[in-house]
Amino acid sequence: MQKYLRLLEEIANEWDIFYKNLDATYEDNVKEKEKIKIIIEQFYNDCSLTQEDKNELLFKFIILLAKYSGCAEDLEISENLLNSLENMKIINQKYYDLFYANTSTNRWM
């Protein structure tokens, strides 16, 4: 689990820098958010983790995704990512609710 927590921290640090870059394109934003999906898929299929570990990691990664989803473009990209995870049966409505409760745009929803 520590490996995935380190990856979470690395992504958070990268995103602190990336999302200050006003020249980033939509495609750049998609690539950055896809990092979370790839890591979630990895730990979801990691047999060395308990279901509790996976749930805790999902919680942390969804919170990070929500933190960096502050505009309509971010929400669109994040929703596509979440839909993909739902289609793979990795997340359910509980994680959508968690995501929307933690976005900076939740006050308009």
Secondary structure by P-SEA (a helix, b strand, c coil): caaaaaaaaaaaaaaaaaaacccccaaaaaaaaaaaaaaaaaaaacccccaaaaaaaaaaaaaaaaaacccaaaaaaaaaaaaaaaaaccccaaaaaaaaacccccccc
